[in-house]
């Protein structure tokens, strides 16, 4: 595959072109045509790349569950955490309550589901695990210590963080270059 980065300057033209089925990114152009929506793209890749969806039916289900969980975290996080485009979504007290209450409650379930390990599946890098890691990474860029009270979840995060491919991506050594943080600190 070939990664293509679009800027705020090139995006309006791309959007008008009609190549994006729902008028938004990301998309994957492949032998199946244009696949839109992050979860659909991840599920497609999971089916095409050996083991990326899971090694067996149980792991495929776990990967799919983790994809759903990553969406739950994303939806909760994006409601309160400021972004590059919306600097203040809710009062600071609500942001603080989110980090003090909502996140620890959600992480307790993740910690339990890991069952004392640092991976959810035998490969440890299914599309669902990578989706969850990516949301955790966005959160860690703002609040690095948010996983400190969940040692297995932190080990999961750190293990994927230290993979060579992950390091290449987060240090800007891919065709995308350095990826800015979408979320910003609440002030």
N, C-alpha and C positions, 0 to 999 in steps of 0.2 A: 504494500500500500504506500501511498505517498501522502504525507501530511501537507495540508495547505493552510496557511495562516491568513486570516482576513483582518484588516484593520478597520477602524471606524470610518476611514476614508473610502475603502473599497467595498464595505458591506452594503451600502444602499444600492449600488449597481448589481451586486450579486442577488440581493433580495428581489429586485425588479425582474431579474432574469427568469424567475420562475423555477429555478433548479431546486430550490428548497420547498418541499411539498407543503410545509406549514408556515413558511415565511420566517424560519428561524434556524439557527445552527444548534447543535452539530448535525452534519449529514455524513454518510459514508457512501461514496460512489463505488460500486462493485459489480460483480457479475449478476447480482440480483436486481440491479438498477440503483436507484437512490434510496437509501434507508435513512429515515429521519428518526429523531428522538433518541436520547442517550440510552435508555433501557433497551430499545429495539436493536440499536447498534451493538450493544454489549451482548445481547442474546444471540445475535447473528454471528458475531465473532466467536462466541462460546461454542456454537455449533460447527463452525468452520475450522477452528484451531484445536487440534487434538488435546483433550484434557482441560481446555480453558473453561468449559462449562461445568466440568466435574467428571470424575473417573467412573461414576456409576449413577444410577437413578437417584440414590439418596444424596449424593454430592451435587447433582444437578439441582435437586430441590433446595438444598442448603444454599447454593450459589444464588438461585432465584430469590430465596428468602432474604439473603443479604443485600441483593439489589433493591428489594422493597424497603429494607431497613435503611439503606443509604438514602433513599428518597424521603423516608420519614425524618431522618436527621436533617437532610437538606431543607425540607419544607419548614421544619421547626426553626432552624438556624436562620434561614432567609427571611423569616417574618420579623426577627428582632435585630439581627446584626446589620449595621450599616454597610453599604457597598460603595464602590467607586461612583455609582450613579445616584444613589439615595443615601445622603450622609446621616440623616436622622429619621428612623422609622418609628421608634417608640421612645418613651422617656427612659433615661439612663437606669432608673430603678427596675424597669422591666427587663432590660438587658442583664442587669446584675442578678435578678431573680432567675432568669433563664440559665445562667451559668451556675448558680448556686443550687438550684432545685431540679429543673428539667433535665439538664445534661447528666447529673449524677444518677437520676432515676433511670434514664435510658441506658447509661453505661453499665448499670448493675445487671441488666438483662444480657447485655453483650458479654460481660465478664462471666456470667453463669453459663451462657451458651458455648463459650470457649472450653469449658470443662478442664481448666488447668493447663491448657496448651496455648501456643502462640499462632495457631492456624485453625481454621474451621473445616478444612478438607485435607486430603492426603497431599495434594500439591501445594496448598497454601497460597495459590495465586489464581484462583478461578476469577471469572469476570465479576462475580458478586463480591469476592474479597477485595478485589482492586477498586470496585466502586465504593465500597465502605471506606477503604483506606483513603481514597481521594477526598471524600468529605471530611474525614478526620484530619487530613493534611491541611485543608482550608481552615479548619478550626484551630489547628495547632499553630498556624502562622499568626493567628491573632492572640491565642491564649495557650502558649506552649505547655503549660503545666496541667492542662485539663484532663490528661490521662493518668496523672500521678497516683491516684487512689485506686486504680484498676490495673494491677501489675500484668495480668495476662493480655489485656487489651492493649496496654502500652507495649508489651513485647510483640504483639501482632503488628502494631503500627511501626515499630522500630525495625522489625525484620524486613518488612516491605520497603521501608524508607532506605535501607542499606543495600538493596538489590542494585546491581550495576545499571540496569535499564532505568530504574527509578532515579538514581543519582544523575544519570545523563539527562533525563527530562527536567528535573528540578534545578539543575545547574545551568540550564539554557544551552545544552550541547546537542540539541535536535534541530530540525528544520524550523521549528516554531520559535526558537530563540528562548529568551527568558520570559516566563509567564508571570505577569503581574498578579498580585493578590486581588481577587474580585471583592473580597470582604475587607473592611477596614475597622480599626479600633473605634469603639463608641466613645464619643467625647461630649 
